[in-house]
Amino acid sequence: MPYAEQAVSALPTPRLEYQRLFRGQKNYRWWKPLLAVVLSALFIGVAMSMLLVAVAVFDLIFAASTGRPGYFVSLDGTMNQEAFTRTDAANPLSLLINLATIALWIPCVLLALWVSGIRPVGRVHSVAMRLRWRWMGACVLPALGATALMMAIGTIVAPLIIDEAQPEPLPLPGTFAIVVLIIIVVVPLQAAAEEYVFRGLLTQVLGAWIKFRVVALVVPTLIFASLHSYDVWGILNVAIFGITAAWITLRTGGLEAAIVLHTMNNVVLFLLLATGASGDTRVATETAGPVILIGTSAMMALYAWWVDRKRQKVGLETTGAYDTVVPGAAPSHG
């Protein structure tokens, strides 16, 4: 083998961190990530609008045929805006529609990546270009434990600071069974969808343009927090959750650990909300004040510590290769 060829073959294979994976595709162009964002927003808007219009039409037909106002639309055709924007965990229709409109984000994002030429679209899953199901399964019990810790802190600390709420009556057994089924089946999709958009798409778009990791961590987190309709303490709580999920994603090279944590957190919260134990079955806009940050911070710290320890123990791959390795290309450290 000629000396020049030996020198090239001895060079290390370039590797990319999760947030930089878009740059590893064949024929990368700077505008492809931007196109993916625009198409994702377009597809999500169309899909959500179609679903909401279909629900409104069926609800109006129901109201007209029964002579009773529908849940989303009154007899005179007036829309109940709160029903669309504030989820009632004890109402199967409200719960299903509000969760499903977010779950639709997953196919919209994947389609947008494919249309914009960012392929394989599996790069948004992880550095392995797929969901690593064994790793995801390993995260379930720790995520459940961290969520239980958060709930325990909230149960012990919150009553010492705020007035105890009068619980709502438990829904009828049949209704409650339907609610539980919806939560178990649809909440994981809703939680995963938020991860695909904020810790996946937006993180990788920014990472494709800007190599400083802090940008890919902070900017999507600020957007994620700002889109929640909570008081200032609730927004800070969401921000703590978001920045930790982002750090976990970059640290493990994929969305799996963040999806599991988000799913466990939302499943438990929706189940508790559905029982009416908090005094209201609807998602609240006001929180328990700074006390809410105690449980979330403990939960995030415990889970992040476990994930980082576990991924080192199992030797989890946290970087991905270029689709086409260019001889002499320097490794990217993000």
Secondary structure, DSSP 8 states (H G I E B T S, - for coil): --HHHHHHHTS---EEEGGGGGGGSTT--THHHHHHHHHHHHHHHHHHHHHHHHHHHHHHHHHHHHSS--SSB-TT--B-HHHHHS-BTT-HHHHHHHHHHHHTHHHHHHHHHHHTT--SGGGGTBTTSS--HHHHHHTHHHHHHHHHHHHHHHHHHHHHHS----------HHHHHHHHHHHHHHHHHHHHHHIIIIIIIHHHHHHHH---HHHHHHHHHHHHHHTS---HHHHHHHHHHHHHHHHHHHHHTBSHHHHHHHHHHHHHHHHHHHHTTTS-SB--SS--TTHHHHHHHHHHHHHHHHHHHHHHHTT---EEE-SS--TT------
